[in-house]
Amino acid sequence: MRHVRFVIVALIAAWLPTSLAASSELRPFDAASAGAIASAHAGRPYVVAFWSIHCAPCLEDMKDWRALAQKFPDVPIILVTTDPPSERAKVRSVLARYQLDQAENWAFADEFVERVRFAVDKGWRGELPRTYYYDARHRVDVRSGRVDHRVVDAWFARQSK
């Protein structure tokens, strides 16, 4: 009986750190990542929201992303922080605070941020928040600034049909 309890405790101990690591995983976002995300979501609508811990409007949007993810679970919301690697602990803290640490989270991996932004959108000059709404055919609606609930709720409702 002791042996069985030991095995169960050992399995739980081995599982726990990996499950916690997965919940705060920040995938590296580089110039090829936008294409990889598009391929992974082929034929499905999805949203990519770029944000930063130093962007007050971005932080205000976090509760909106959580609410939208709960209301429309069939439309993935992918969050990409533009913060440098030295800020990863703060990024994880913000994601946890807004209960978005289980979302698909990415973080800029290239110190040359202009190259990454150019790969995402040749017209993007770095303004945040910046959101890309892709429908099922991957036609994109690009928005800079805070979430506009009237527009976004209608977009999500159309995609969820």
C-alpha positions in Angstrom: 0.0 0.0 0.0 2.8 2.4 0.8 4.3 1.7 -2.6 1.1 2.6 -4.3 0.8 5.9 -2.4 4.5 6.7 -3.2 3.9 6.1 -6.9 0.8 8.3 -6.9 2.6 11.1 -5.1 5.6 10.8 -7.5 3.3 11.0 -10.5 1.5 14.0 -9.2 4.8 15.7 -8.3 6.1 15.0 -11.9 2.9 16.2 -13.5 2.4 19.4 -11.5 5.5 21.4 -12.6 4.8 20.6 -16.3 1.2 21.7 -16.0 2.2 24.9 -14.3 4.8 25.6 -16.9 2.3 25.0 -19.7 -0.1 27.5 -18.2 2.4 30.3 -18.4 4.1 29.3 -21.6 5.1 32.2 -23.8 5.9 30.9 -27.3 8.7 32.8 -29.1 7.2 35.1 -31.7 9.5 35.9 -34.6 9.1 36.9 -38.3 7.8 33.5 -39.2 5.3 33.1 -36.4 2.3 34.9 -38.0 2.5 32.4 -40.9 2.7 29.5 -38.4 -0.4 30.8 -36.5 -2.3 31.2 -39.8 -1.5 27.6 -40.8 -2.5 26.3 -37.3 -5.9 28.0 -37.6 -6.5 27.3 -41.3 -10.2 27.5 -42.2 -11.1 29.0 -38.7 -11.5 32.5 -37.5 -9.1 33.8 -34.9 -7.8 37.0 -33.3 -4.2 38.1 -32.8 -3.8 40.9 -30.2 -0.5 42.6 -29.7 0.0 44.2 -26.4 2.6 45.4 -23.8 2.8 45.6 -20.0 3.8 49.3 -20.5 0.7 50.1 -22.5 -2.2 51.2 -20.3 -4.9 50.7 -23.0 -3.5 47.2 -23.6 -3.9 46.4 -19.9 -7.5 47.8 -19.9 -8.3 45.4 -22.9 -7.1 42.3 -21.0 -10.4 41.9 -19.1 -12.2 42.3 -22.4 -10.2 39.5 -24.0 -11.0 37.2 -21.1 -14.7 38.0 -21.4 -14.7 37.5 -25.1 -12.8 34.2 -24.8 -15.4 33.0 -22.3 -18.3 34.2 -24.4 -16.9 32.9 -27.7 -14.8 29.9 -26.9 -14.8 28.6 -30.5 -12.8 31.7 -31.7 -9.2 31.6 -30.4 -7.7 34.8 -29.1 -4.0 34.8 -29.4 -2.1 37.3 -27.3 1.4 38.5 -28.3 3.4 40.6 -26.0 5.9 43.0 -27.6 7.9 43.3 -24.4 11.6 42.3 -24.2 12.7 39.0 -22.7 13.8 40.7 -19.5 10.1 41.5 -18.8 8.8 37.9 -19.0 8.1 37.5 -15.3 5.9 40.7 -15.4 4.2 39.5 -18.5 3.3 36.2 -16.9 2.1 38.1 -13.8 -0.3 40.2 -16.0 -1.6 37.2 -17.8 -2.3 35.4 -14.5 -3.9 38.5 -13.0 -6.4 38.6 -15.9 -6.8 34.8 -16.0 -5.3 34.7 -19.5 -2.4 32.5 -18.7 -4.3 29.5 -20.3 -4.7 31.4 -23.6 -2.4 31.0 -26.5 0.4 33.4 -25.5 3.4 34.5 -27.5 6.2 36.9 -26.8 8.5 38.8 -29.2 11.7 36.8 -29.5 13.7 39.1 -31.8 15.3 42.2 -30.3 15.0 43.7 -33.8 11.2 44.4 -33.3 10.9 46.3 -36.6 11.7 43.0 -38.5 8.9 41.2 -36.6 6.4 44.0 -37.0 7.2 44.2 -40.8 6.6 40.5 -41.1 3.2 40.8 -39.5 2.1 43.9 -41.3 4.2 46.2 -43.5 2.1 49.2 -42.4 2.4 48.6 -38.7 4.6 51.3 -37.0 4.4 49.8 -33.5 1.2 51.4 -32.1 -0.4 49.4 -29.4 -2.8 47.8 -28.8 -2.9 46.4 -32.3 -5.4 43.7 -33.1 -5.9 41.5 -36.2 -9.3 39.8 -36.6 -9.1 37.0 -39.1 -12.3 35.4 -40.4 -12.5 31.8 -41.5 -11.2 32.7 -45.0 -8.4 34.7 -43.2 -9.6 38.0 -44.5 -8.3 40.4 -41.9 -9.8 43.4 -40.2 -6.9 45.4 -38.5 -7.6 47.7 -35.6 -5.3 49.9 -33.5 -6.5 51.2 -30.1 -8.8 49.9 -27.4 -11.4 47.2 -28.0 -14.5 48.7 -29.5 -17.2 46.5 -28.0 -19.9 47.4 -30.6 -17.6 46.4 -33.5 -15.9 43.4 -31.8 -19.0 41.8 -30.3 -20.6 41.9 -33.8 -17.5 40.4 -35.4 -17.3 37.6 -32.8 -21.0 36.8 -33.2 -20.6 36.5 -37.0 -17.6 34.2 -36.6 -19.4 31.9 -34.1 -22.2 31.0 -36.4 
